[in-house]
Amino acid sequence: MDNGMFSGFIMIKNLL
């Protein structure tokens, strides 16, 4: 799994 993908998901969740 790419760490970038996981990081992006957390970032989006933070925005919501």
C-alpha positions in Angstrom: 0.0 0.0 0.0 1.2 3.5 -0.8 1.6 5.8 2.2 0.6 8.7 0.0 -2.8 7.2 -0.6 -3.4 6.8 3.1 -2.1 10.3 3.8 -4.5 11.7 1.2 -7.4 9.9 2.7 -6.7 11.3 6.2 -6.3 14.8 4.7 -9.7 14.6 3.0 -11.3 13.3 6.2 -9.8 16.2 8.1 -11.4 18.6 5.6 -14.8 17.0 6.1 
